[in-house]
Amino acid sequence: MMHENNWRKSSYSNINGDCVEITATLDAIRDSKDPDGPTLAVDVSMFVRSVQHGRFDR
């Protein structure tokens, strides 16, 4: 059984909507351009901290 999530788009999203969305429960992320596409189950708080610390910088 699948349940409906409440998704929130970043306030930093550009006019084209190119950003990610997170669930209100902070346990999943998805691409805002593909709302019916796959989601990533993640500890959003830990993910944000990793981004802030440059973990995904190239």
Biopython code that builds the backbone (N, CA, C, O; Angstrom):
import numpy as np
from Bio.PDB.StructureBuilder import StructureBuilder

atoms = [
    (1, "MET", "N", (0.838, -1.190, 0.000)),
    (1, "MET", "CA", (0.000, 0.000, 0.000)),
    (1, "MET", "C", (0.877, 1.246, 0.000)),
    (1, "MET", "O", (1.793, 1.356, 0.815)),
    (2, "MET", "N", (0.614, 2.163, -0.882)),
    (2, "MET", "CA", (1.383, 3.390, -0.981)),
    (2, "MET", "C", (0.605, 4.519, -0.321)),
    (2, "MET", "O", (-0.615, 4.602, -0.463)),
    (3, "HIS", "N", (1.299, 5.377, 0.392)),
    (3, "HIS", "CA", (0.605, 6.497, 1.017)),
    (3, "HIS", "C", (1.063, 7.802, 0.394)),
    (3, "HIS", "O", (2.165, 7.893, -0.147)),
    (4, "GLU", "N", (0.216, 8.802, 0.473)),
    (4, "GLU", "CA", (0.501, 10.118, -0.090)),
    (4, "GLU", "C", (1.434, 10.898, 0.829)),
    (4, "GLU", "O", (1.182, 11.008, 2.029)),
    (5, "ASN", "N", (2.495, 11.431, 0.273)),
    (5, "ASN", "CA", (3.415, 12.280, 1.033)),
    (5, "ASN", "C", (3.097, 13.740, 0.781)),
    (5, "ASN", "O", (2.598, 14.099, -0.286)),
    (6, "ASN", "N", (3.382, 14.571, 1.749)),
    (6, "ASN", "CA", (3.303, 16.012, 1.563)),
    (6, "ASN", "C", (4.699, 16.484, 1.204)),
    (6, "ASN", "O", (5.616, 16.413, 2.023)),
    (7, "TRP", "N", (4.861, 16.965, -0.016)),
    (7, "TRP", "CA", (6.169, 17.376, -0.516)),
    (7, "TRP", "C", (6.328, 18.882, -0.403)),
    (7, "TRP", "O", (5.372, 19.637, -0.581)),
    (8, "ARG", "N", (7.556, 19.310, -0.103)),
    (8, "ARG", "CA", (7.872, 20.738, 0.006)),
    (8, "ARG", "C", (9.010, 21.059, -0.941)),
    (8, "ARG", "O", (10.035, 20.377, -0.955)),
    (9, "LYS", "N", (8.820, 22.114, -1.738)),
    (9, "LYS", "CA", (9.854, 22.557, -2.668)),
    (9, "LYS", "C", (10.720, 23.598, -1.979)),
    (9, "LYS", "O", (10.231, 24.391, -1.174)),
    (10, "SER", "N", (11.971, 23.592, -2.292)),
    (10, "SER", "CA", (12.911, 24.541, -1.716)),
    (10, "SER", "C", (12.504, 25.978, -2.023)),
    (10, "SER", "O", (12.039, 26.281, -3.121)),
    (11, "SER", "N", (12.682, 26.849, -1.052)),
    (11, "SER", "CA", (12.416, 28.272, -1.281)),
    (11, "SER", "C", (13.470, 28.880, -2.201)),
    (11, "SER", "O", (13.295, 29.993, -2.697)),
    (12, "TYR", "N", (14.574, 28.148, -2.434)),
    (12, "TYR", "CA", (15.626, 28.600, -3.336)),
    (12, "TYR", "C", (15.404, 28.125, -4.766)),
    (12, "TYR", "O", (16.254, 28.349, -5.628)),
    (13, "SER", "N", (14.286, 27.479, -5.028)),
    (13, "SER", "CA", (13.984, 26.975, -6.361)),
    (13, "SER", "C", (13.928, 28.131, -7.357)),
    (13, "SER", "O", (13.417, 29.208, -7.051)),
    (14, "ASN", "N", (14.465, 27.883, -8.559)),
    (14, "ASN", "CA", (14.400, 28.946, -9.561)),
    (14, "ASN", "C", (13.048, 28.923, -10.267)),
    (14, "ASN", "O", (12.222, 28.053, -9.992)),
    (15, "ILE", "N", (12.819, 29.854, -11.156)),
    (15, "ILE", "CA", (11.524, 29.998, -11.810)),
    (15, "ILE", "C", (11.150, 28.767, -12.634)),
    (15, "ILE", "O", (9.967, 28.487, -12.827)),
    (16, "ASN", "N", (12.151, 28.031, -13.120)),
    (16, "ASN", "CA", (11.903, 26.809, -13.892)),
    (16, "ASN", "C", (11.573, 25.622, -12.996)),
    (16, "ASN", "O", (11.174, 24.567, -13.489)),
    (17, "GLY", "N", (11.732, 25.781, -11.708)),
    (17, "GLY", "CA", (11.424, 24.703, -10.785)),
    (17, "GLY", "C", (12.527, 23.669, -10.666)),
    (17, "GLY", "O", (12.294, 22.574, -10.154)),
    (18, "ASP", "N", (13.728, 23.999, -11.132)),
    (18, "ASP", "CA", (14.842, 23.057, -11.075)),
    (18, "ASP", "C", (15.359, 22.928, -9.650)),
    (18, "ASP", "O", (16.216, 23.698, -9.215)),
    (19, "CYS", "N", (14.836, 21.963, -8.942)),
    (19, "CYS", "CA", (15.288, 21.755, -7.574)),
    (19, "CYS", "C", (14.827, 20.393, -7.095)),
    (19, "CYS", "O", (14.263, 19.607, -7.857)),
    (20, "VAL", "N", (15.066, 20.134, -5.866)),
    (20, "VAL", "CA", (14.568, 18.920, -5.241)),
    (20, "VAL", "C", (13.438, 19.282, -4.296)),
    (20, "VAL", "O", (13.294, 20.432, -3.880)),
    (21, "GLU", "N", (12.641, 18.279, -3.966)),
    (21, "GLU", "CA", (11.587, 18.426, -2.980)),
    (21, "GLU", "C", (11.828, 17.401, -1.879)),
    (21, "GLU", "O", (12.389, 16.333, -2.124)),
    (22, "ILE", "N", (11.401, 17.733, -0.673)),
    (22, "ILE", "CA", (11.516, 16.805, 0.443)),
    (22, "ILE", "C", (10.136, 16.567, 1.042)),
    (22, "ILE", "O", (9.235, 17.396, 0.921)),
    (23, "THR", "N", (9.996, 15.429, 1.681)),
    (23, "THR", "CA", (8.735, 15.146, 2.352)),
    (23, "THR", "C", (8.673, 15.928, 3.652)),
    (23, "THR", "O", (9.697, 16.295, 4.227)),
    (24, "ALA", "N", (7.466, 16.170, 4.095)),
    (24, "ALA", "CA", (7.270, 16.876, 5.369)),
    (24, "ALA", "C", (7.866, 16.087, 6.528)),
    (24, "ALA", "O", (8.232, 16.663, 7.552)),
    (25, "THR", "N", (7.964, 14.771, 6.369)),
    (25, "THR", "CA", (8.528, 13.912, 7.425)),
    (25, "THR", "C", (10.045, 13.802, 7.332)),
    (25, "THR", "O", (10.669, 13.115, 8.140)),
    (26, "LEU", "N", (10.647, 14.482, 6.339)),
    (26, "LEU", "CA", (12.106, 14.519, 6.145)),
    (26, "LEU", "C", (12.731, 13.138, 5.981)),
    (26, "LEU", "O", (13.800, 12.865, 6.526)),
    (27, "ASP", "N", (12.055, 12.265, 5.223)),
    (27, "ASP", "CA", (12.621, 10.940, 5.017)),
    (27, "ASP", "C", (12.724, 10.537, 3.544)),
    (27, "ASP", "O", (13.061, 9.394, 3.238)),
    (28, "ALA", "N", (12.434, 11.482, 2.621)),
    (28, "ALA", "CA", (12.552, 11.181, 1.200)),
    (28, "ALA", "C", (12.799, 12.462, 0.408)),
    (28, "ALA", "O", (12.376, 13.550, 0.799)),
    (29, "ILE", "N", (13.497, 12.299, -0.722)),
    (29, "ILE", "CA", (13.821, 13.396, -1.638)),
    (29, "ILE", "C", (13.412, 12.958, -3.040)),
    (29, "ILE", "O", (13.498, 11.778, -3.378)),
    (30, "ARG", "N", (12.964, 13.920, -3.858)),
    (30, "ARG", "CA", (12.667, 13.626, -5.262)),
    (30, "ARG", "C", (13.021, 14.828, -6.124)),
    (30, "ARG", "O", (13.209, 15.934, -5.618)),
    (31, "ASP", "N", (13.109, 14.604, -7.420)),
    (31, "ASP", "CA", (13.354, 15.654, -8.405)),
    (31, "ASP", "C", (12.024, 16.357, -8.664)),
    (31, "ASP", "O", (11.047, 15.707, -9.035)),
    (32, "SER", "N", (11.974, 17.660, -8.476)),
    (32, "SER", "CA", (10.717, 18.393, -8.648)),
    (32, "SER", "C", (10.212, 18.369, -10.086)),
    (32, "SER", "O", (9.016, 18.546, -10.316)),
    (33, "LYS", "N", (11.096, 18.154, -11.058)),
    (33, "LYS", "CA", (10.683, 18.099, -12.456)),
    (33, "LYS", "C", (10.024, 16.763, -12.809)),
    (33, "LYS", "O", (9.390, 16.641, -13.857)),
    (34, "ASP", "N", (10.173, 15.765, -11.938)),
    (34, "ASP", "CA", (9.637, 14.427, -12.203)),
    (34, "ASP", "C", (8.915, 13.901, -10.962)),
    (34, "ASP", "O", (9.370, 12.940, -10.342)),
    (35, "PRO", "N", (7.791, 14.528, -10.597)),
    (35, "PRO", "CA", (7.115, 14.162, -9.352)),
    (35, "PRO", "C", (6.599, 12.734, -9.314)),
    (35, "PRO", "O", (6.377, 12.190, -8.232)),
    (36, "ASP", "N", (6.401, 12.112, -10.475)),
    (36, "ASP", "CA", (5.947, 10.722, -10.508)),
    (36, "ASP", "C", (7.114, 9.748, -10.626)),
    (36, "ASP", "O", (6.918, 8.534, -10.679)),
    (37, "GLY", "N", (8.327, 10.289, -10.669)),
    (37, "GLY", "CA", (9.521, 9.463, -10.800)),
    (37, "GLY", "C", (9.963, 8.878, -9.464)),
    (37, "GLY", "O", (9.223, 8.903, -8.481)),
    (38, "PRO", "N", (11.162, 8.362, -9.450)),
    (38, "PRO", "CA", (11.665, 7.709, -8.237)),
    (38, "PRO", "C", (11.933, 8.702, -7.106)),
    (38, "PRO", "O", (12.142, 9.894, -7.332)),
    (39, "THR", "N", (11.920, 8.179, -5.906)),
    (39, "THR", "CA", (12.273, 8.971, -4.730)),
    (39, "THR", "C", (13.468, 8.313, -4.058)),
    (39, "THR", "O", (13.706, 7.117, -4.223)),
    (40, "LEU", "N", (14.197, 9.087, -3.318)),
    (40, "LEU", "CA", (15.355, 8.601, -2.581)),
    (40, "LEU", "C", (15.010, 8.627, -1.100)),
    (40, "LEU", "O", (14.786, 9.693, -0.528)),
    (41, "ALA", "N", (14.969, 7.453, -0.483)),
    (41, "ALA", "CA", (14.736, 7.373, 0.957)),
    (41, "ALA", "C", (16.039, 7.745, 1.649)),
    (41, "ALA", "O", (17.075, 7.128, 1.405)),
    (42, "VAL", "N", (15.987, 8.754, 2.513)),
    (42, "VAL", "CA", (17.204, 9.286, 3.096)),
    (42, "VAL", "C", (16.894, 9.994, 4.408)),
    (42, "VAL", "O", (15.779, 10.469, 4.625)),
    (43, "ASP", "N", (17.876, 10.058, 5.260)),
    (43, "ASP", "CA", (17.790, 10.901, 6.460)),
    (43, "ASP", "C", (18.121, 12.307, 5.975)),
    (43, "ASP", "O", (19.293, 12.658, 5.838)),
    (44, "VAL", "N", (17.104, 13.105, 5.718)),
    (44, "VAL", "CA", (17.293, 14.411, 5.094)),
    (44, "VAL", "C", (18.203, 15.312, 5.924)),
    (44, "VAL", "O", (19.032, 16.028, 5.364)),
    (45, "SER", "N", (18.064, 15.288, 7.231)),
    (45, "SER", "CA", (18.918, 16.126, 8.080)),
    (45, "SER", "C", (20.388, 15.780, 7.874)),
    (45, "SER", "O", (21.225, 16.674, 7.755)),
    (46, "MET", "N", (20.705, 14.491, 7.830)),
    (46, "MET", "CA", (22.087, 14.056, 7.602)),
    (46, "MET", "C", (22.541, 14.420, 6.191)),
    (46, "MET", "O", (23.689, 14.818, 5.994)),
    (47, "PHE", "N", (21.655, 14.287, 5.212)),
    (47, "PHE", "CA", (21.974, 14.640, 3.839)),
    (47, "PHE", "C", (22.312, 16.121, 3.722)),
    (47, "PHE", "O", (23.303, 16.483, 3.087)),
    (48, "VAL", "N", (21.502, 16.974, 4.327)),
    (48, "VAL", "CA", (21.749, 18.423, 4.289)),
    (48, "VAL", "C", (23.087, 18.752, 4.945)),
    (48, "VAL", "O", (23.855, 19.554, 4.414)),
    (49, "ARG", "N", (23.371, 18.147, 6.087)),
    (49, "ARG", "CA", (24.668, 18.389, 6.743)),
    (49, "ARG", "C", (25.824, 17.960, 5.850)),
    (49, "ARG", "O", (26.849, 18.639, 5.794)),
    (50, "SER", "N", (25.670, 16.842, 5.154)),
    (50, "SER", "CA", (26.723, 16.373, 4.244)),
    (50, "SER", "C", (26.946, 17.362, 3.110)),
    (50, "SER", "O", (28.087, 17.641, 2.740)),
    (51, "VAL", "N", (25.860, 17.893, 2.558)),
    (51, "VAL", "CA", (25.974, 18.900, 1.493)),
    (51, "VAL", "C", (26.664, 20.144, 2.027)),
    (51, "VAL", "O", (27.560, 20.678, 1.373)),
    (52, "GLN", "N", (26.268, 20.613, 3.193)),
    (52, "GLN", "CA", (26.857, 21.814, 3.785)),
    (52, "GLN", "C", (28.357, 21.641, 4.039)),
    (52, "GLN", "O", (29.116, 22.608, 3.968)),
    (53, "HIS", "N", (28.773, 20.433, 4.330)),
    (53, "HIS", "CA", (30.197, 20.180, 4.604)),
    (53, "HIS", "C", (30.980, 19.796, 3.354)),
    (53, "HIS", "O", (32.141, 19.398, 3.454)),
    (54, "GLY", "N", (30.353, 19.913, 2.161)),
    (54, "GLY", "CA", (31.065, 19.686, 0.918)),
    (54, "GLY", "C", (31.252, 18.233, 0.538)),
    (54, "GLY", "O", (32.085, 17.926, -0.315)),
    (55, "ARG", "N", (30.515, 17.349, 1.136)),
    (55, "ARG", "CA", (30.661, 15.913, 0.882)),
    (55, "ARG", "C", (30.464, 15.549, -0.584)),
    (55, "ARG", "O", (31.068, 14.592, -1.069)),
    (56, "PHE", "N", (29.625, 16.299, -1.296)),
    (56, "PHE", "CA", (29.312, 15.969, -2.684)),
    (56, "PHE", "C", (29.948, 16.937, -3.681)),
    (56, "PHE", "O", (29.626, 16.901, -4.869)),
    (57, "ASP", "N", (30.842, 17.796, -3.210)),
    (57, "ASP", "CA", (31.538, 18.716, -4.119)),
    (57, "ASP", "C", (32.431, 17.913, -5.057)),
    (57, "ASP", "O", (32.983, 16.881, -4.677)),
    (58, "ARG", "N", (32.559, 18.387, -6.249)),
    (58, "ARG", "CA", (33.411, 17.708, -7.230)),
    (58, "ARG", "C", (34.712, 18.401, -7.363)),
    (58, "ARG", "O", (35.562, 17.974, -8.144)),
]
sb = StructureBuilder()
sb.init_structure("model")
sb.init_model(0)
sb.init_chain("A")
sb.init_seg("    ")
for serial, (resi, resn, name, xyz) in enumerate(atoms, 1):
    if name == "N":
        sb.init_residue(resn, " ", resi, " ")
    sb.init_atom(name, np.array(xyz, "f"), 0.0, 1.0, " ", f" {name:<3s}", serial, name[0])
structure = sb.get_structure()
